[in-house]
Amino acid sequence: MIIAGDQLQGLQIAARAIREGQLIGLPTETVYGLAADAENPQAVEKIFQLKGRPKDHPLIIHVLDHVAASHFATDIAEFAQALMRAFWPGPLTVILRRREGIAAAAAGAQATVGLRCPSHPVAQALLARLQQPEPGLRAVMGLAAPSANLFGRVSPTTAAHVVDDLGGDLLVLDGGGCAVGIESTIVDCSRAQPVLLRPGVITLAQLEVVCGMPVVLGSDASDALGATPKASGTLASHYAPLAKVRLLDRAAIDKALQARGPNDVSPRVALWCRGTTPTSGPGVRVQPMPESAEDVARVLFATLRSFDAQGVQEIWIEAVPSGDDWAGVRDRLSRAAH
């Protein structure tokens, strides 16, 4: 059931559902989340069950502010605090040392926890409401909220996407289309040096300026820094549509189109390409890609979903530029094509 997230009644209904241990679909600026009280292990278990997600794959906890973050985390390094000051509210998740006995189920029983402060006004309003205790009920300090879709599939960026994936019985707060469109940048701040575990729209260069030190790429992190904690969205295969995704440069696209022949209609192909649109034949649906990384990120998941809805069998996507600002998009596309 979709209800308006910008109205008091909708927030009241959603807050009551969370306090009663239910799940809701929650809009954020990145993607829609499947939210539950992060400190209610029974509610958290429902997230894993509904998504079909492995229980040792930790969930990101969404909090209202830095004060709420300290409820879940301890030993917060100065560079982590700097990142939170610079990018919260916003599309940044920090991995921190988890307070003992707090939100173990949501953290996949790890000693660390991923925290994010979303900037979406509906998410902010709900988190603020939940922090106010009601008679006989404790305050809810954070919402465990992975993407509101089946595990490994394309993330949802509208309320309708959530219903398509998880069914109409789920209560979904409608906050409109997501402004960012891909999941948050994840930085491990639980070790002596910040480590970038998942790129997003916040770039490596921006992170390093704020941290005042180099940020290590996850693949380059040495054993000297300690074990790398598990994090959301870092499996090799993820964000995948039903159709097979192929990443091709322009020369490979032109060659593949020529190989199909003038009357070839099988397999049905969707082509998402940059710049000039190539000449295509029957059975190929061509859609131009936006020019900027920010615009591509905003529509990426919705575009993959639309291709699936058209019943194509393969999705050919032109390789995007190699710049730092494209890292988040490249990451999602490579995992979708894995």
C-alpha positions in Angstrom: 0.0 0.0 0.0 1.5 3.3 -1.0 0.7 6.4 1.1 1.9 10.0 0.9 5.1 10.5 2.8 4.8 14.3 3.0 1.6 14.3 5.1 1.3 14.0 8.9 -1.1 11.1 8.7 1.3 9.0 6.5 4.1 9.7 9.0 2.0 8.7 11.9 1.0 5.4 10.3 4.5 4.6 9.3 5.9 5.4 12.8 3.3 3.2 14.4 4.1 0.3 12.0 7.9 0.6 12.9 7.2 0.7 16.6 5.0 -2.4 16.2 7.9 -4.3 14.6 6.6 -4.1 11.0 8.5 -3.2 7.8 7.9 -0.1 5.6 9.2 1.2 2.3 11.1 4.4 3.0 12.2 7.0 0.5 15.7 8.3 0.7 17.7 10.5 -1.7 19.7 7.4 -2.9 17.1 4.6 -3.3 14.1 3.4 -1.5 14.9 1.3 1.6 13.1 -1.5 3.4 13.0 -0.2 6.9 12.7 -1.6 10.4 13.6 -0.7 13.9 17.3 -1.4 13.9 17.2 -2.6 17.5 14.3 -5.0 17.1 15.9 -8.3 16.0 12.5 -9.9 15.1 11.8 -6.9 12.8 15.3 -7.1 11.3 14.8 -10.8 10.6 11.8 -9.9 8.5 14.0 -7.8 6.3 16.3 -10.7 5.6 13.4 -13.0 4.9 11.5 -10.7 2.6 14.5 -9.7 0.6 16.0 -13.2 0.5 19.2 -11.7 1.9 22.0 -13.7 3.6 21.9 -13.0 7.4 25.6 -12.3 7.5 25.3 -9.5 4.9 25.0 -6.4 7.1 22.3 -3.8 6.8 23.0 0.0 6.8 21.3 1.8 9.7 19.8 5.2 9.0 20.0 7.8 11.8 18.8 11.3 12.3 22.1 12.9 13.2 25.6 12.6 14.8 24.0 12.2 18.2 22.0 9.2 17.1 25.1 7.8 15.5 26.9 7.7 18.8 24.1 5.5 20.2 25.2 2.7 17.8 28.9 3.4 17.4 32.0 4.0 19.6 35.6 5.0 19.1 34.7 7.3 16.2 37.9 8.5 14.6 38.4 12.2 13.8 38.5 11.6 10.1 35.1 9.8 10.4 33.7 12.7 12.3 35.0 15.1 9.6 33.2 13.0 6.9 30.0 13.1 8.9 30.2 16.8 9.3 30.9 17.3 5.6 28.4 14.9 4.0 25.6 14.3 6.5 22.7 14.5 5.8 23.6 12.9 2.4 24.7 9.8 0.4 27.6 8.7 2.7 27.7 5.6 4.8 30.5 5.3 7.4 31.5 1.9 8.9 32.3 2.3 12.6 33.0 0.2 15.6 29.7 -1.0 16.9 28.7 -0.6 20.6 28.6 -4.0 22.3 25.0 -5.3 22.6 23.6 -2.8 20.1 21.9 -3.8 16.8 23.8 -7.0 16.4 21.2 -8.6 14.1 21.2 -5.6 11.7 25.0 -5.6 11.7 25.2 -9.2 10.6 26.8 -10.0 14.0 29.9 -8.0 13.0 31.9 -5.9 15.4 31.2 -2.9 13.1 28.1 -1.1 11.9 27.3 1.0 8.8 25.6 4.3 9.6 24.0 6.9 7.3 22.0 10.1 7.8 19.7 10.4 4.8 18.8 13.9 3.5 15.4 13.0 2.1 12.8 15.1 4.0 10.4 12.2 4.5 13.2 10.0 5.9 14.3 12.9 8.1 10.7 13.6 9.4 10.1 9.9 10.2 13.4 9.5 12.0 12.7 12.7 14.1 9.3 11.4 15.0 10.6 8.0 16.0 13.2 9.5 18.3 10.4 10.9 20.4 9.3 8.2 22.9 5.6 7.5 23.2 3.9 6.4 26.5 5.0 2.8 27.2 7.3 2.7 24.1 11.0 3.5 23.8 12.5 5.8 21.3 13.6 4.3 18.0 17.1 5.6 17.4 17.7 4.1 13.9 16.2 2.3 11.0 17.9 -0.7 9.3 17.1 0.0 5.7 18.7 -1.9 2.8 17.3 -1.3 -0.7 13.6 -2.3 -0.9 14.0 -5.0 -3.5 14.8 -8.7 -3.8 18.4 -9.4 -2.9 20.8 -8.8 -5.8 18.2 -7.3 -8.2 17.8 -3.7 -9.5 17.3 -1.2 -6.7 14.0 0.8 -6.5 14.0 4.6 -7.0 10.2 5.1 -6.9 7.4 3.8 -4.6 5.9 1.8 -7.5 9.2 0.0 -7.9 9.0 -1.2 -4.3 5.5 -2.5 -4.8 6.5 -4.2 -8.0 9.2 -6.1 -6.2 7.8 -6.8 -2.7 4.0 -6.7 -3.2 1.2 -4.4 -2.4 0.8 -5.5 1.2 3.9 -3.6 2.2 3.3 -0.1 3.5 5.4 2.3 1.4 5.8 6.0 2.1 5.8 7.8 -1.3 8.5 10.4 -1.5 8.7 10.8 -5.2 11.7 9.8 -7.4 15.1 9.5 -5.7 17.3 12.5 -6.4 20.6 10.6 -6.4 19.5 7.3 -7.8 22.4 5.0 -6.7 23.3 3.8 -3.3 25.6 5.7 -0.9 29.3 5.9 -0.9 30.6 3.5 1.8 33.8 4.4 3.7 35.2 2.1 6.3 36.3 4.3 9.2 36.8 1.5 11.7 40.5 1.2 11.0 43.5 3.5 11.2 43.0 4.9 7.7 39.8 5.4 5.7 39.0 2.8 3.1 36.6 3.2 0.3 34.5 0.1 0.1 31.8 1.2 -2.4 31.9 4.3 -4.6 28.9 6.5 -5.1 28.3 10.1 -6.1 30.8 11.4 -3.5 34.1 11.1 -5.2 37.4 9.8 -3.9 39.0 13.3 -4.3 36.2 14.8 -2.2 36.7 12.2 0.6 40.4 12.8 0.7 40.1 16.6 1.0 37.7 16.2 4.0 39.7 13.4 5.7 43.0 15.2 5.2 44.7 12.0 4.3 44.7 9.4 1.5 41.6 7.2 1.3 42.6 3.6 0.4 40.6 1.8 -2.2 39.1 -1.4 -0.8 40.9 -3.6 -3.2 44.2 -2.0 -2.2 43.8 -2.2 1.6 46.7 -4.0 3.2 46.5 -6.6 6.0 48.3 -4.1 8.2 45.0 -2.1 8.4 43.1 -5.2 9.7 40.3 -7.3 8.3 37.9 -5.6 5.9 34.4 -5.6 7.3 31.5 -6.8 5.1 29.4 -4.0 3.6 26.2 -3.7 1.6 26.3 -3.8 -2.2 29.9 -5.1 -2.5 29.2 -8.6 -3.9 30.6 -9.1 -7.4 27.1 -9.7 -8.9 24.5 -7.2 -7.8 21.9 -4.6 -9.1 21.1 -7.1 -11.9 18.0 -6.8 -14.2 16.4 -9.9 -15.6 17.9 -9.3 -19.0 21.6 -10.1 -19.6 23.7 -6.9 -19.4 26.7 -6.4 -21.7 29.1 -3.5 -21.3 30.6 -2.5 -24.7 32.6 0.3 -26.2 31.3 2.1 -29.3 33.3 0.0 -31.7 32.0 -3.2 -30.1 28.4 -1.9 -30.3 28.7 -1.0 -34.0 30.2 -4.5 -34.7 27.5 -6.2 -32.7 24.8 -4.3 -34.6 26.3 -5.1 -38.0 26.5 -8.8 -37.0 22.8 -9.0 -36.4 21.8 -8.5 -40.0 19.0 -6.3 -41.4 16.2 -8.7 -40.4 17.5 -10.2 -37.2 15.1 -9.7 -34.3 16.4 -12.3 -31.8 17.5 -11.8 -29.1 15.5 -8.6 -28.4 18.1 -6.0 -27.4 17.9 -2.7 -25.6 20.9 -0.3 -26.3 21.8 2.5 -23.9 24.5 4.6 -25.5 26.2 7.9 -25.3 26.6 10.6 -27.9 25.3 10.0 -31.5 22.7 7.2 -31.7 24.0 4.4 -34.0 21.9 3.0 -36.8 20.0 0.0 -35.5 17.8 -2.7 -37.0 14.7 -4.6 -36.0 14.6 -6.0 -32.5 16.9 -3.2 -31.1 15.4 -0.5 -28.9 17.8 2.4 -28.6 17.8 4.9 -25.8 20.3 7.8 -25.4 22.2 8.0 -22.2 22.5 11.4 -20.4 25.8 13.2 -20.7 26.8 13.7 -17.0 27.6 11.1 -14.4 25.1 12.7 -12.0 22.2 12.4 -14.5 23.1 8.9 -15.4 23.2 7.8 -11.8 19.7 9.4 -11.2 18.1 7.3 -14.0 20.3 4.2 -14.0 18.1 1.8 -12.1 14.9 3.1 -13.5 16.3 2.6 -17.0 17.3 -1.0 -16.3 13.8 -1.7 -14.9 12.2 -0.1 -18.0 14.2 -2.3 -20.3 13.0 -5.4 -18.3 9.4 -4.2 -18.6 9.8 -4.0 -22.4 10.7 -7.7 -22.4 14.2 -7.4 -23.9 16.6 -10.3 -23.5 19.9 -8.4 -23.6 20.8 -4.9 -22.5 23.9 -3.4 -24.3 25.3 -0.4 -22.4 28.1 1.8 -23.8 31.1 2.0 -21.5 31.1 5.2 -19.5 34.1 7.5 -19.0 37.0 6.6 -16.6 36.8 9.8 -14.5 36.5 9.7 -10.7 33.0 11.2 -10.9 31.8 8.2 -12.9 33.1 5.6 -10.4 29.7 5.0 -8.7 28.0 4.4 -12.1 30.8 2.1 -13.3 30.6 0.1 -10.1 26.8 -0.5 -10.5 27.1 -1.3 -14.2 30.0 -3.8 -13.7 28.1 -5.6 -10.9 24.9 -5.7 -13.0 26.9 -7.2 -15.9 28.8 -9.7 -13.7 
